[in-house]
């Protein structure tokens, strides 16, 4: 069964950095495009970044471009999101996502709070 488990969230001050991880299992990770989404209180879930199965093609939301980096380690079946220059507007629950066999799969989410 497809499983996605996020980790690495926490409290960070403005201007700080965090690295999120998503451990994947139950499917061929190395053949699958992956994404990070986030959802802030009172707002809709939004796409943050997407990476192709080899990691060559990467796309970012305008709000995070230049600050966040999505990357993957196919040998470890793990997806990452390196977040830098964080500001309070980045506060949200961050979710790992993939589409497999015509179905969408989500992790449980990890909370990121940016505050002084």
N, CA, C and O atoms as CSV, one atom per row, in Angstrom:
chain,resi,resn,atom,element,x,y,z
A,1,UNK,N,N,0.845,-1.185,0.000
A,1,UNK,CA,C,0.000,0.000,0.000
A,1,UNK,C,C,0.886,1.243,0.000
A,1,UNK,O,O,1.922,1.277,0.663
A,2,UNK,N,N,0.467,2.264,-0.751
A,2,UNK,CA,C,1.213,3.509,-0.821
A,2,UNK,C,C,1.184,4.198,0.535
A,2,UNK,O,O,0.120,4.374,1.129
A,3,UNK,N,N,2.362,4.587,1.020
A,3,UNK,CA,C,2.475,5.329,2.261
A,3,UNK,C,C,3.447,6.484,2.088
A,3,UNK,O,O,4.512,6.330,1.490
A,4,UNK,N,N,3.070,7.645,2.619
A,4,UNK,CA,C,3.900,8.840,2.608
A,4,UNK,C,C,3.920,9.400,4.019
A,4,UNK,O,O,2.864,9.670,4.592
A,5,UNK,N,N,5.103,9.578,4.586
A,5,UNK,CA,C,5.236,10.021,5.966
A,5,UNK,C,C,6.173,11.216,6.016
A,5,UNK,O,O,7.371,11.089,5.763
A,6,UNK,N,N,5.616,12.386,6.347
A,6,UNK,CA,C,6.408,13.613,6.439
A,6,UNK,C,C,7.029,13.759,7.824
A,6,UNK,O,O,6.513,13.237,8.813
A,7,UNK,N,N,8.144,14.479,7.873
A,7,UNK,CA,C,8.784,14.814,9.131
A,7,UNK,C,C,9.635,16.061,8.927
A,7,UNK,O,O,9.869,16.483,7.795
A,8,UNK,N,N,10.092,16.642,10.017
A,8,UNK,CA,C,11.015,17.760,9.957
A,8,UNK,C,C,10.427,19.119,10.256
A,8,UNK,O,O,11.165,20.102,10.323
A,9,UNK,N,N,9.127,19.205,10.436
A,9,UNK,CA,C,8.509,20.478,10.752
A,9,UNK,C,C,8.848,20.929,12.165
A,9,UNK,O,O,9.393,20.170,12.967
A,10,UNK,N,N,8.513,22.182,12.451
A,10,UNK,CA,C,8.774,22.726,13.764
A,10,UNK,C,C,8.630,24.226,13.779
A,10,UNK,O,O,8.098,24.827,12.845
A,11,UNK,N,N,9.112,24.828,14.856
A,11,UNK,CA,C,9.078,26.276,15.041
A,11,UNK,C,C,10.415,26.870,14.642
A,11,UNK,O,O,11.466,26.394,15.070
A,12,UNK,N,N,10.375,27.911,13.821
A,12,UNK,CA,C,11.588,28.569,13.371
A,12,UNK,C,C,11.357,30.072,13.323
A,12,UNK,O,O,10.243,30.525,13.059
A,13,UNK,N,N,12.403,30.843,13.576
A,13,UNK,CA,C,12.301,32.296,13.517
A,13,UNK,C,C,12.342,32.797,12.083
A,13,UNK,O,O,12.902,32.128,11.214
A,14,UNK,N,N,11.760,33.963,11.820
A,14,UNK,CA,C,11.857,34.547,10.477
A,14,UNK,C,C,13.311,34.640,10.019
A,14,UNK,O,O,14.198,35.014,10.786
A,15,UNK,N,N,13.533,34.294,8.760
A,15,UNK,CA,C,14.873,34.268,8.210
A,15,UNK,C,C,15.582,32.940,8.370
A,15,UNK,O,O,16.654,32.738,7.800
A,16,UNK,N,N,15.004,32.036,9.132
A,16,UNK,CA,C,15.611,30.748,9.383
A,16,UNK,C,C,15.342,29.733,8.293
A,16,UNK,O,O,14.742,30.045,7.264
A,17,UNK,N,N,15.798,28.504,8.536
A,17,UNK,CA,C,15.695,27.423,7.561
A,17,UNK,C,C,15.192,26.144,8.212
A,17,UNK,O,O,15.388,25.920,9.407
A,18,UNK,N,N,14.543,25.312,7.412
A,18,UNK,CA,C,14.118,23.981,7.814
A,18,UNK,C,C,14.217,23.051,6.618
A,18,UNK,O,O,14.100,23.482,5.471
A,19,UNK,N,N,14.432,21.771,6.895
A,19,UNK,CA,C,14.385,20.756,5.858
A,19,UNK,C,C,13.309,19.735,6.199
A,19,UNK,O,O,13.366,19.088,7.244
A,20,UNK,N,N,12.331,19.595,5.317
A,20,UNK,CA,C,11.274,18.612,5.474
A,20,UNK,C,C,11.630,17.347,4.706
A,20,UNK,O,O,12.285,17.402,3.666
A,21,UNK,N,N,11.190,16.201,5.234
A,21,UNK,CA,C,11.415,14.922,4.586
A,21,UNK,C,C,10.095,14.201,4.390
A,21,UNK,O,O,9.150,14.396,5.155
A,22,UNK,N,N,10.032,13.367,3.362
A,22,UNK,CA,C,8.877,12.529,3.094
A,22,UNK,C,C,9.389,11.138,2.747
A,22,UNK,O,O,9.994,10.937,1.694
A,23,UNK,N,N,9.146,10.186,3.629
A,23,UNK,CA,C,9.537,8.803,3.404
A,23,UNK,C,C,8.422,8.076,2.666
A,23,UNK,O,O,7.283,8.043,3.130
A,24,UNK,N,N,8.752,7.492,1.516
A,24,UNK,CA,C,7.765,6.869,0.647
A,24,UNK,C,C,7.944,5.357,0.611
A,24,UNK,O,O,9.064,4.850,0.682
A,25,UNK,N,N,6.829,4.646,0.499
A,25,UNK,CA,C,6.866,3.196,0.371
A,25,UNK,C,C,5.588,2.715,-0.302
A,25,UNK,O,O,4.603,3.448,-0.380
A,26,UNK,N,N,5.614,1.477,-0.786
A,26,UNK,CA,C,4.429,0.875,-1.379
A,26,UNK,C,C,4.253,1.122,-2.863
A,26,UNK,O,O,3.238,0.728,-3.439
A,27,UNK,N,N,5.211,1.760,-3.487
A,27,UNK,CA,C,5.181,1.998,-4.926
A,27,UNK,C,C,6.602,2.237,-5.404
A,27,UNK,O,O,7.524,2.370,-4.599
A,28,UNK,N,N,6.772,2.291,-6.718
A,28,UNK,CA,C,8.100,2.510,-7.279
A,28,UNK,C,C,8.401,3.999,-7.250
A,28,UNK,O,O,8.074,4.733,-8.183
A,29,UNK,N,N,9.028,4.431,-6.168
A,29,UNK,CA,C,9.297,5.847,-5.945
A,29,UNK,C,C,10.102,6.457,-7.089
A,29,UNK,O,O,9.829,7.579,-7.514
A,30,UNK,N,N,11.089,5.720,-7.584
A,30,UNK,CA,C,11.987,6.253,-8.602
A,30,UNK,C,C,11.302,6.486,-9.944
A,30,UNK,O,O,11.875,7.143,-10.813
A,31,UNK,N,N,10.099,5.967,-10.134
A,31,UNK,CA,C,9.336,6.181,-11.361
A,31,UNK,C,C,8.247,7.232,-11.207
A,31,UNK,O,O,7.463,7.445,-12.132
A,32,UNK,N,N,8.184,7.892,-10.055
A,32,UNK,CA,C,7.041,8.730,-9.728
A,32,UNK,C,C,7.426,10.180,-9.501
A,32,UNK,O,O,8.349,10.481,-8.745
A,33,UNK,N,N,6.704,11.076,-10.167
A,33,UNK,CA,C,6.817,12.489,-9.841
A,33,UNK,C,C,6.230,12.729,-8.451
A,33,UNK,O,O,5.283,12.055,-8.045
A,34,UNK,N,N,6.795,13.687,-7.728
A,34,UNK,CA,C,6.378,13.974,-6.361
A,34,UNK,C,C,6.155,15.470,-6.190
A,34,UNK,O,O,6.689,16.278,-6.950
A,35,UNK,N,N,5.361,15.832,-5.186
A,35,UNK,CA,C,5.057,17.233,-4.929
A,35,UNK,C,C,4.972,17.504,-3.440
A,35,UNK,O,O,4.715,16.610,-2.634
A,36,UNK,N,N,5.197,18.763,-3.100
A,36,UNK,CA,C,4.882,19.300,-1.781
A,36,UNK,C,C,3.737,20.300,-1.915
A,36,UNK,O,O,3.744,21.153,-2.803
A,37,UNK,N,N,2.761,20.185,-1.032
A,37,UNK,CA,C,1.682,21.146,-0.886
A,37,UNK,C,C,1.717,21.716,0.521
A,37,UNK,O,O,2.362,21.161,1.410
A,38,UNK,N,N,1.016,22.831,0.719
A,38,UNK,CA,C,0.866,23.365,2.066
A,38,UNK,C,C,-0.515,23.969,2.231
A,38,UNK,O,O,-1.151,24.378,1.259
A,39,UNK,N,N,-0.968,24.018,3.469
A,39,UNK,CA,C,-2.261,24.597,3.784
A,39,UNK,C,C,-2.161,25.386,5.076
A,39,UNK,O,O,-1.848,24.833,6.131
A,40,UNK,N,N,-2.429,26.679,4.989
A,40,UNK,CA,C,-2.436,27.553,6.147
A,40,UNK,C,C,-3.844,27.640,6.711
A,40,UNK,O,O,-4.809,27.380,5.992
A,41,UNK,N,N,-3.982,28.000,7.989
A,41,UNK,CA,C,-5.317,28.115,8.588
A,41,UNK,C,C,-6.212,29.059,7.801
A,41,UNK,O,O,-5.819,30.181,7.480
A,42,UNK,N,N,-7.419,28.598,7.494
A,42,UNK,CA,C,-8.384,29.412,6.783
A,42,UNK,C,C,-8.143,29.557,5.298
A,42,UNK,O,O,-8.863,30.300,4.630
A,43,UNK,N,N,-7.149,28.867,4.761
A,43,UNK,CA,C,-6.827,28.969,3.347
A,43,UNK,C,C,-6.882,27.602,2.675
A,43,UNK,O,O,-6.825,26.565,3.337
A,44,UNK,N,N,-6.994,27.619,1.356
A,44,UNK,CA,C,-7.006,26.384,0.591
A,44,UNK,C,C,-5.597,25.813,0.472
A,44,UNK,O,O,-4.604,26.535,0.558
A,45,UNK,N,N,-5.538,24.503,0.272
A,45,UNK,CA,C,-4.257,23.858,0.050
A,45,UNK,C,C,-3.668,24.326,-1.284
A,45,UNK,O,O,-4.375,24.409,-2.288
A,46,UNK,N,N,-2.374,24.628,-1.283
A,46,UNK,CA,C,-1.727,25.125,-2.478
A,46,UNK,C,C,-0.487,24.308,-2.813
A,46,UNK,O,O,0.187,23.779,-1.929
A,47,UNK,N,N,-0.204,24.217,-4.094
A,47,UNK,CA,C,0.985,23.522,-4.563
A,47,UNK,C,C,2.211,24.384,-4.304
A,47,UNK,O,O,2.236,25.561,-4.665
A,48,UNK,N,N,3.224,23.801,-3.681
A,48,UNK,CA,C,4.462,24.503,-3.370
A,48,UNK,C,C,5.551,24.186,-4.386
A,48,UNK,O,O,6.192,25.095,-4.914
A,49,UNK,N,N,5.764,22.897,-4.663
A,49,UNK,CA,C,6.841,22.489,-5.553
A,49,UNK,C,C,6.578,21.092,-6.085
A,49,UNK,O,O,5.934,20.274,-5.428
A,50,UNK,N,N,7.083,20.827,-7.283
A,50,UNK,CA,C,6.950,19.535,-7.935
A,50,UNK,C,C,8.300,19.125,-8.501
A,50,UNK,O,O,9.073,19.970,-8.952
A,51,UNK,N,N,8.582,17.826,-8.478
A,51,UNK,CA,C,9.833,17.307,-9.013
A,51,UNK,C,C,9.553,16.070,-9.854
A,51,UNK,O,O,8.739,15.228,-9.474
A,52,UNK,N,N,10.222,15.960,-10.992
A,52,UNK,CA,C,10.060,14.811,-11.865
A,52,UNK,C,C,10.733,13.585,-11.263
A,52,UNK,O,O,11.450,13.687,-10.268
A,53,UNK,N,N,10.497,12.418,-11.874
A,53,UNK,CA,C,10.959,11.170,-11.253
A,53,UNK,C,C,12.476,11.049,-11.182
A,53,UNK,O,O,12.995,10.370,-10.297
A,54,UNK,N,N,13.193,11.691,-12.090
A,54,UNK,CA,C,14.653,11.692,-12.031
A,54,UNK,C,C,15.213,12.885,-11.267
A,54,UNK,O,O,16.404,12.916,-10.957
A,55,UNK,N,N,14.374,13.859,-10.962
A,55,UNK,CA,C,14.815,15.042,-10.251
A,55,UNK,C,C,15.383,16.127,-11.133
A,55,UNK,O,O,15.926,17.110,-10.627
A,56,UNK,N,N,15.271,15.975,-12.446
A,56,UNK,CA,C,15.839,16.951,-13.361
A,56,UNK,C,C,14.931,18.162,-13.516
A,56,UNK,O,O,15.411,19.295,-13.538
A,57,UNK,N,N,13.633,17.938,-13.623
A,57,UNK,CA,C,12.665,19.009,-13.788
A,57,UNK,C,C,12.053,19.372,-12.443
A,57,UNK,O,O,11.514,18.514,-11.744
A,58,UNK,N,N,12.141,20.659,-12.085
A,58,UNK,CA,C,11.592,21.147,-10.825
A,58,UNK,C,C,10.776,22.403,-11.087
A,58,UNK,O,O,11.171,23.254,-11.883
A,59,UNK,N,N,9.642,22.513,-10.416
A,59,UNK,CA,C,8.776,23.676,-10.547
A,59,UNK,C,C,8.355,24.158,-9.172
A,59,UNK,O,O,8.149,23.360,-8.258
A,60,UNK,N,N,8.227,25.490,-9.030
A,60,UNK,CA,C,7.937,26.105,-7.745
A,60,UNK,C,C,6.836,27.140,-7.869
A,60,UNK,O,O,6.683,27.787,-8.905
A,61,UNK,N,N,6.072,27.285,-6.797
A,61,UNK,CA,C,5.150,28.406,-6.706
A,61,UNK,C,C,5.944,29.705,-6.668
A,61,UNK,O,O,7.055,29.748,-6.139
A,62,UNK,N,N,5.367,30.764,-7.232
A,62,UNK,CA,C,6.061,32.047,-7.247
A,62,UNK,C,C,6.431,32.524,-5.844
A,62,UNK,O,O,7.458,33.177,-5.658
A,63,UNK,N,N,5.605,32.203,-4.874
A,63,UNK,CA,C,5.818,32.675,-3.517
A,63,UNK,C,C,7.046,32.075,-2.839
A,63,UNK,O,O,7.542,32.633,-1.860
A,64,UNK,N,N,7.544,30.946,-3.346
A,64,UNK,CA,C,8.688,30.282,-2.720
A,64,UNK,C,C,9.896,30.194,-3.635
A,64,UNK,O,O,10.969,29.785,-3.192
A,65,UNK,N,N,9.753,30.562,-4.882
A,65,UNK,CA,C,10.846,30.456,-5.840
A,65,UNK,C,C,12.051,31.276,-5.375
A,65,UNK,O,O,11.917,32.441,-5.002
A,66,UNK,N,N,13.215,30.654,-5.404
A,66,UNK,CA,C,14.428,31.297,-4.945
A,66,UNK,C,C,14.715,31.092,-3.477
A,66,UNK,O,O,15.826,31.366,-3.024
A,67,UNK,N,N,13.735,30.612,-2.718
A,67,UNK,CA,C,13.910,30.370,-1.294
A,67,UNK,C,C,13.854,28.889,-0.929
A,67,UNK,O,O,14.550,28.444,-0.017
A,68,UNK,N,N,13.023,28.124,-1.644
A,68,UNK,CA,C,12.838,26.706,-1.365
A,68,UNK,C,C,13.480,25.869,-2.466
A,68,UNK,O,O,13.554,26.293,-3.619
A,69,UNK,N,N,13.940,24.681,-2.100
A,69,UNK,CA,C,14.478,23.729,-3.064
A,69,UNK,C,C,13.865,22.358,-2.808
A,69,UNK,O,O,13.932,21.842,-1.693
A,70,UNK,N,N,13.271,21.773,-3.840
A,70,UNK,CA,C,12.768,20.410,-3.753
A,70,UNK,C,C,13.817,19.470,-4.348
A,70,UNK,O,O,14.368,19.747,-5.414
A,71,UNK,N,N,14.089,18.366,-3.665
A,71,UNK,CA,C,15.010,17.380,-4.202
A,71,UNK,C,C,14.648,16.006,-3.670
A,71,UNK,O,O,13.844,15.880,-2.746
A,72,UNK,N,N,15.241,14.983,-4.255
A,72,UNK,CA,C,14.894,13.616,-3.886
A,72,UNK,C,C,16.125,12.734,-3.886
A,72,UNK,O,O,17.104,13.003,-4.582
A,73,UNK,N,N,16.061,11.672,-3.091
A,73,UNK,CA,C,17.090,10.648,-3.058
A,73,UNK,C,C,16.390,9.335,-3.375
A,73,UNK,O,O,15.793,8.715,-2.495
A,74,UNK,N,N,16.463,8.916,-4.623
A,74,UNK,CA,C,15.735,7.720,-5.039
A,74,UNK,C,C,16.277,6.451,-4.388
A,74,UNK,O,O,15.540,5.478,-4.232
A,75,UNK,N,N,17.550,6.446,-4.009
A,75,UNK,CA,C,18.117,5.292,-3.325
A,75,UNK,C,C,17.517,5.108,-1.936
A,75,UNK,O,O,17.498,3.996,-1.409
A,76,UNK,N,N,17.026,6.198,-1.341
A,76,UNK,CA,C,16.428,6.155,-0.010
A,76,UNK,C,C,14.911,6.278,-0.039
A,76,UNK,O,O,14.275,6.289,1.015
A,77,UNK,N,N,14.324,6.371,-1.224
A,77,UNK,CA,C,12.873,6.564,-1.361
A,77,UNK,C,C,12.384,7.742,-0.518
A,77,UNK,O,O,11.382,7.643,0.189
A,78,UNK,N,N,13.105,8.848,-0.608
A,78,UNK,CA,C,12.794,10.001,0.226
A,78,UNK,C,C,12.757,11.282,-0.600
A,78,UNK,O,O,13.625,11.526,-1.438
A,79,UNK,N,N,11.740,12.086,-0.349
A,79,UNK,CA,C,11.572,13.405,-0.936
A,79,UNK,C,C,11.888,14.455,0.118
A,79,UNK,O,O,11.588,14.265,1.297
A,80,UNK,N,N,12.491,15.560,-0.299
A,80,UNK,CA,C,12.874,16.623,0.625
A,80,UNK,C,C,12.373,17.977,0.140
A,80,UNK,O,O,12.144,18.185,-1.052
A,81,UNK,N,N,12.208,18.890,1.089
A,81,UNK,CA,C,11.972,20.289,0.787
A,81,UNK,C,C,12.872,21.112,1.698
A,81,UNK,O,O,12.654,21.169,2.909
A,82,UNK,N,N,13.879,21.745,1.117
A,82,UNK,CA,C,14.762,22.634,1.859
A,82,UNK,C,C,14.178,24.034,1.804
A,82,UNK,O,O,14.028,24.604,0.723
A,83,UNK,N,N,13.851,24.588,2.953
A,83,UNK,CA,C,13.200,25.884,3.047
A,83,UNK,C,C,14.150,26.878,3.701
A,83,UNK,O,O,14.654,26.639,4.798
A,84,UNK,N,N,14.389,27.990,3.023
A,84,UNK,CA,C,15.239,29.042,3.547
A,84,UNK,C,C,14.550,30.388,3.500
A,84,UNK,O,O,13.508,30.543,2.864
A,85,UNK,N,N,15.139,31.365,4.179
A,85,UNK,CA,C,14.576,32.720,4.253
A,85,UNK,C,C,13.102,32.687,4.620
A,85,UNK,O,O,12.281,33.362,4.000
A,86,UNK,N,N,12.779,31.906,5.620
A,86,UNK,CA,C,11.384,31.707,5.992
A,86,UNK,C,C,10.775,32.976,6.578
A,86,UNK,O,O,11.438,33.743,7.276
A,87,UNK,N,N,9.507,33.173,6.276
A,87,UNK,CA,C,8.760,34.297,6.821
A,87,UNK,C,C,7.436,33.781,7.382
A,87,UNK,O,O,7.054,32.645,7.101
A,88,UNK,N,N,6.732,34.591,8.167
A,88,UNK,CA,C,5.496,34.105,8.797
A,88,UNK,C,C,4.444,33.613,7.812
A,88,UNK,O,O,3.611,32.782,8.176
A,89,UNK,N,N,4.460,34.103,6.575
A,89,UNK,CA,C,3.497,33.646,5.570
A,89,UNK,C,C,3.757,32.211,5.121
A,89,UNK,O,O,2.917,31.618,4.443
A,90,UNK,N,N,4.899,31.647,5.484
A,90,UNK,CA,C,5.188,30.249,5.185
A,90,UNK,C,C,4.586,29.302,6.214
A,90,UNK,O,O,4.629,28.085,6.035
A,91,UNK,N,N,4.031,29.842,7.279
A,91,UNK,CA,C,3.412,29.014,8.309
A,91,UNK,C,C,2.247,28.223,7.721
A,91,UNK,O,O,1.315,28.803,7.163
A,92,UNK,N,N,2.303,26.901,7.849
A,92,UNK,CA,C,1.290,26.028,7.258
A,92,UNK,C,C,1.596,24.590,7.633
A,92,UNK,O,O,2.664,24.283,8.162
A,93,UNK,N,N,0.645,23.717,7.351
A,93,UNK,CA,C,0.906,22.292,7.373
A,93,UNK,C,C,1.366,21.884,5.983
A,93,UNK,O,O,0.706,22.194,4.991
A,94,UNK,N,N,2.486,21.194,5.909
A,94,UNK,CA,C,3.076,20.807,4.638
A,94,UNK,C,C,2.828,19.327,4.382
A,94,UNK,O,O,3.025,18.488,5.261
A,95,UNK,N,N,2.389,19.018,3.156
A,95,UNK,CA,C,2.001,17.665,2.780
A,95,UNK,C,C,2.802,17.162,1.592
A,95,UNK,O,O,3.045,17.899,0.637
A,96,UNK,N,N,3.201,15.924,1.656
A,96,UNK,CA,C,3.821,15.210,0.553
A,96,UNK,C,C,2.727,14.575,-0.300
A,96,UNK,O,O,1.727,14.094,0.233
A,97,UNK,N,N,2.910,14.570,-1.622
A,97,UNK,CA,C,1.883,14.069,-2.522
A,97,UNK,C,C,2.480,13.325,-3.705
A,97,UNK,O,O,3.545,13.681,-4.210
A,98,UNK,N,N,1.769,12.277,-4.142
A,98,UNK,CA,C,2.084,11.626,-5.406
A,98,UNK,C,C,0.788,11.114,-6.034
A,98,UNK,O,O,-0.244,11.011,-5.372
A,99,UNK,N,N,0.866,10.800,-7.309
A,99,UNK,CA,C,-0.253,10.188,-8.015
A,99,UNK,C,C,0.219,8.854,-8.560
A,99,UNK,O,O,1.203,8.790,-9.298
A,100,UNK,N,N,-0.484,7.784,-8.196
A,100,UNK,CA,C,-0.075,6.441,-8.546
A,100,UNK,C,C,-1.303,5.629,-8.938
A,100,UNK,O,O,-2.291,5.599,-8.204
A,101,UNK,N,N,-1.241,4.971,-10.094
A,101,UNK,CA,C,-2.356,4.161,-10.545
A,101,UNK,C,C,-3.642,4.939,-10.705
A,101,UNK,O,O,-4.729,4.399,-10.498
A,102,UNK,N,N,-3.529,6.201,-11.072
A,102,UNK,CA,C,-4.694,7.048,-11.260
A,102,UNK,C,C,-5.292,7.596,-9.980
A,102,UNK,O,O,-6.354,8.218,-10.019
A,103,UNK,N,N,-4.640,7.383,-8.842
A,103,UNK,CA,C,-5.132,7.843,-7.552
A,103,UNK,C,C,-4.154,8.816,-6.904
A,103,UNK,O,O,-2.941,8.704,-7.079
A,104,UNK,N,N,-4.697,9.770,-6.153
A,104,UNK,CA,C,-3.892,10.715,-5.387
A,104,UNK,C,C,-3.603,10.163,-4.004
A,104,UNK,O,O,-4.475,9.577,-3.363
A,105,UNK,N,N,-2.354,10.358,-3.542
A,105,UNK,CA,C,-1.951,9.914,-2.218
A,105,UNK,C,C,-1.290,11.062,-1.476
A,105,UNK,O,O,-0.517,11.829,-2.051
A,106,UNK,N,N,-1.606,11.168,-0.184
A,106,UNK,CA,C,-1.119,12.250,0.666
A,106,UNK,C,C,-0.516,11.693,1.942
A,106,UNK,O,O,-0.952,10.661,2.451
A,107,UNK,N,N,0.492,12.387,2.454
A,107,UNK,CA,C,0.979,12.095,3.782
A,107,UNK,C,C,0.091,12.736,4.826
A,107,UNK,O,O,-0.900,13.387,4.498
A,108,UNK,N,N,0.450,12.550,6.088
A,108,UNK,CA,C,-0.361,13.083,7.188
A,108,UNK,C,C,-0.098,14.558,7.441
A,108,UNK,O,O,-0.889,15.219,8.115
A,109,UNK,N,N,0.990,15.079,6.915
A,109,UNK,CA,C,1.340,16.473,7.077
A,109,UNK,C,C,2.295,16.716,8.232
A,109,UNK,O,O,2.306,15.974,9.214
A,110,UNK,N,N,3.096,17.768,8.100
A,110,UNK,CA,C,3.983,18.202,9.175
A,110,UNK,C,C,3.858,19.718,9.318
A,110,UNK,O,O,3.858,20.444,8.324
A,111,UNK,N,N,3.753,20.187,10.553
A,111,UNK,CA,C,3.482,21.593,10.827
A,111,UNK,C,C,4.761,22.412,10.817
A,111,UNK,O,O,5.757,22.047,11.440
A,112,UNK,N,N,4.715,23.528,10.098
A,112,UNK,CA,C,5.803,24.501,10.083
A,112,UNK,C,C,5.248,25.825,10.597
A,112,UNK,O,O,4.275,26.349,10.056
A,113,UNK,N,N,5.867,26.358,11.638
A,113,UNK,CA,C,5.459,27.638,12.201
A,113,UNK,C,C,6.647,28.586,12.194
A,113,UNK,O,O,7.694,28.283,12.765
A,114,UNK,N,N,6.483,29.731,11.548
A,114,UNK,CA,C,7.527,30.746,11.461
A,114,UNK,C,C,7.078,31.937,12.294
A,114,UNK,O,O,6.120,32.622,11.938
A,115,UNK,N,N,7.765,32.182,13.395
A,115,UNK,CA,C,7.342,33.211,14.329
A,115,UNK,C,C,8.506,33.653,15.192
A,115,UNK,O,O,9.416,32.876,15.478
A,116,UNK,N,N,8.465,34.922,15.608
A,116,UNK,CA,C,9.428,35.443,16.558
A,116,UNK,C,C,9.034,35.129,17.989
A,116,UNK,O,O,9.747,35.501,18.921
